[in-house]
Amino acid sequence: MIQFNGTPQLETERLLLRKFTMDDVFDAFNHWLSDERVSDQRISPSSC
């Protein structure tokens, strides 16, 4: 079984991607998962 421990913080000289938090869930859904082009390609638990 895959165990998800969260997202890492990624940092380069020009970019900082902070760790994904529960505060980001609403925005992630509205801007990413609600897009049919993305959601059609995701892996659903029923297909595993």
Beta strands, then each sheet from edge to edge (+ up, - down):
strand 1: 10-11
strand 2: 16-17
sheet 1: 1+ 2-
end
